[in-house]
Amino acid sequence: MLDSSNDDFINKSKAFINKYPKNINGYISLSDTYENMDRHDDAIKIILDGIKENANNTVLLDRYTILLIHKEDIYNAKDITNSIIAYGNPSAITYGNIGIIYTIEGDNDNAIKYYKKSLELEHDNVVTLVNLAMLYNRMHQYQISLSIFKEAKKIENSENIKEHINLLEKKLDSSKFDVARLIELPINPKTFHILVPENFDAKIEDAVIKISSKDNRIVIIVSHEKNTSTDDEINKTFDDFKKYSSNVYAIIRPFKIVDRDNYKDRFASMMFTELQDNKKLENFYALSMATNKNNTLFVSISSNVQISEKLINFSKNIIDTICFL
């Protein structure tokens, strides 16, 4: 709802734009006002008016790109950034916007590339520093993320940045775990293959094999049955497991069933995390299931060790190599 101060500012801004149509500041100021009032279409319209009067102006085109990203119109946002590049005058904001677009599309390598291009032009661009740090955080590369947030803090000592730093320090501490070399699980008779850390404890509990770290922060459960499982049964097994995790935070590897010709079986796996009691730290789960004409093997890894590249690779080395002998 407009108040008199908003009305007055909008009218004065429009008068300024009419008098000085080549001055881009009027368009940007009025657009920001509309955006703050959640009048997104009006914000875009005013920027487009400015572009008509100031063709190929990078500042206005950058601002237009940001508004399109906010509107989740990624196709047109990418088109505008391509136009700016073609004009030969990209700014740090241009490259930062391209980084955001690639981040949304899940192309992390290109996102990092363009965030770094942005910082080459403007090393103290806090928005780009924060976006790059958050991307590394989502990629579970906490040390790099923390270092970038600390650089951003030198420029802008905001509560938001300090909160991210505190959280990353907790994540780094929580992501540490001790794992020795992986060895073949000592079972007799040896009917299936699975690797486990030699410094984990293994025991049979409730008809399954439970393998856990000394501090019980990582637990591997192995269940072997002498029957085959249909795709419907595989789906149900994974669905039943996910029901215990009602607060799924991120899917690291989507559920998928594939034929493994080298092992002559059907194999399914997935990885995901869930938030710990609505906190910003995560529980981690990795699941896999192999079935052939005679046997079914189900392996789950659960952990409250904060997810990291080390934990993901450790889990892959276990669940991706299970097979029947």
N, C-alpha and C positions, 0 to 999 in steps of 0.2 A: 504494500500500500504506500502511495506517495505521500510525503509530508511537504510542507511549504518550502523547506530548505531544498529538498530534491527538485521540486518544481522550479524554484528560482535558479538553481544551478543548471538544470537542463535547458531552460530558456536562454540563459546567458551563454551557455556553450554553443547552442544552435546559432545565436546571433554572432558569436565570434567566428564560427565556421563559415557563415554566410559572408562575413566581411573579409576573412583571410582563408580562402579555400585551399591555398597551397601550404598552409601551416598545419603540419600533421599532428601537433600536440593537442589541438582541439578535438580531433577525431578520437585519439587515444584516450584522452581524459573522459570524454562523454561515453565512450565504449566501456571503459572501466566502471563508470557509474552504473550503467545499465547492467553490467555483469554482476556487480555487487547487489543489485536489486533483483537478481534472478530473471532479468529480462534479456535472455540470451539472444533471441532473434533480433531484438533492437540493437544489441551490442554488435552483432555481425553486420547488420544493415549499415550502421554508421561507419564501420571500418571499410565496407565495400564502397560507400560514398567517397571516403578518403582515397581509396585506390583509384577510383575513376578520375579524381582530380590530380592524383600524384602517381601516374603510371609507373609500375616497376619499382616502387619505393620499398626497399627491403624491410624497413621498420614496420610498415603497415602490413606487409605480406607475412612477416613473422608473427605479428599480433593476430592476423586472420588465421594462421595455422594453429595457434594456441587455442583460439575459440573453437575451431573445428575439432581439435583433439578433445576439448571439454565436452563437445557435443557427440563424441564418439564417431565422428565422420572421418574415419581414417583414410578412406580412399581419396577424398578430396584434399585432405591435409597433406597426403603424400604428393599429390599432383602439384600443390602450391610449392612445396619444398623443392620439387624437381624444376619448377619454373624459376625459382630463385637461383638455383645452381646454374641453370642455363643462362641467366642474365649475367653470371660471372661475378656476383657480389654477395656471396653468402656471409652471414654474420655468425658470431658465437651462438646466438639464439637459434639461428637456422639449423646449425649442426646439432644443437641440443634438442631441438624439436624432432629432427630425424632420429636421434637416439631414442626419444620417447616412442616414436612410431614403431621402431624395430623392437623395442622392449614389449610393447603391446602385442606385436606379432609373434613374440617368442623367439626372435632371432638375436640371441644374446651377443654373439660375436660382432655383428654389425652394430648393435646398440653401443657396445663398448668402444668400437672404432670411432663412431661419430661423437660420443660424449668426449672422447679424448681430443678429437679435432676441435670441438667447442672450447675445451680448456687450453688448447694451444693458442687460440686467439684471445681468450680471456680467462687467465688462470685462476682468477678470484670470483668466477661466476658460481655463486652459492647454489643456485637452483640446479645447475648441471652437476656440481660436486655431490649434492644430496641424491640426485637421481642415479648417478653412477654408484655411489655407496650403497643405495638401496638395492640396486641390481645385483651387486656382488653379495649382499646379504641374502637375497632370494636364491642365489647360486650356491649358498652355504659356504662362501669363502669369507669367513668372518674377519680374519686378520686384515685382509685387504680393505674390506668395508670399514673396519674400525679406523684404519689409518686415514682413509679419505674423509670420514666424518670428523676426525680430529683436525684435518686441514680446514674443513668448512667451519669448525668452531673458532679457529683463529680469526676468521673473517666475520662471522656472525655468531655471537655467543648466545644463541637462543635456547629456550627451554626444550624445544622440539629436538634440536641437535644433541643437547646434553642427555635427553631421554634415550635417544638412539645409541649413544656411546655407552651409557650404563647398561642397556639391554645387551649390546654386543659383548661387553666384558663378561656378563653373566653367561651368554651363549658360549663364549670361548672356554670358560671354566667348565661348563657343563658338557662340552663336546669331547673332553679328554677321556680316553679309556685305554686300558692296557690289554693288548692282544698279541699273543705269541704267534709263531708260524702255524699255518694250517696243516693238519695231519688227517689221515684217513680215520674215521670213527672206528674204534676197536670193537667190532661186533663179531659174533660167531654163531651160526654160519654167516659168511659175508654174502648177503643177497643183494645189497644195493650200495651205491657209492655216495658218500657225502663227506665233505671236509669240515673239520671243526678246529678251533684253536686248542693247542696242546695245554694251555694254562687254564682251560675251562673245566669245570667239574661235570661229569656225566653220570646219570642214574636213571633207572626205570621207575616211573611214577604213574599210577593209574593207566597202565598198559601203553604208555608212550615213553619215548626216550626224552629226558630233559637235560639239556646241556646249558650250563649257566656260568657267567663270569663269577669271580670270587666275591664281588660286591653285589651280585644279583641284578645289576643294572642292564645286562643283556641276557636274554633267555632264548634258547633255540629249542623248539619242540619238534620231534620227529615221530610221525605216526605211519606205520606200515601195515597194510591190510592185503590179504591174499584174495583180492577180487578186482575186477575192472570197474572203472567209473565212466558213465556216459557224460556227454557235455552238459546235460541238464544237472547231473549230480555235481559236476565240477562247479558250475555256476552257483548252485545252492550252497556248496561248502564255502565259497568265497563270500557270498551274500550273508550267510550266517555269521561269519567272522566279522564282517564289517558292521553288523548290528551292535556288536560290543563297543564300537567306536562311533559314538553319535556326534562327535564334534570334529569331523574330518576337516583338516586345514589345507593340505596340499597333496595333490596326486603327483608322485614322482615318476612312477611307471604305471600307466593304465592297465587294467585287467585285459588279458588277451590269451586265447587258446591257440596253440600252433602244433603242427606235426613236426617231430624231430626225427628225420630219417636216419640219422647216425645212431640214435638210441632206440629207434623203432617204438616210439611212444607218443602220447599226446601230452603236451606240457602247457601249464598255465602259470602265470605269475602276476604280481602287482606289488607296488610299493606306495605307501602313503603315510602321512603324518596326521596327528590330531593335537589340538591344543590341550595343555595340561590344566584342567579345571578353569578354563577361560583365562589362563595366564598367557603370556606371550612366548612361553617355552613349549616345546613340542615333544610328544611321544612319537616313536617311529615304529613302523611295521613293514616287514617284507614277507611275502607269502609265495610259495610255489607248490605245484602239484604235478606229479608225473604218473601216468597210468598206461599200462600196456594190456595185452590180452589176459594176463594172469594176476597182475599186482597193481596196487595204488600206493603212492608215497606222498605224504603231505608234510611240508616243512614250513614252520613259521618262525620268524625272528621278531621279537618285541624288545623295545629298548626305551628307557627314559634318558639315555645319553642324548644330548642335543644333536640333532641331525647335522652331519658335515660330510664333505667329500670322502673322508676316511671311512665313516660309517656306511655310506652308500656302497663304496667299492668293496668293503669287507663283506657286506650282505650279498652283493652280486656274486662274489667268489664262492659263496656257499649255495645260494638258492639256484643259480644258473647251472651248476655242475652236478646236481643230483641226478642219478640215473640207476637203472637196474642192471645187475651183472649177469 
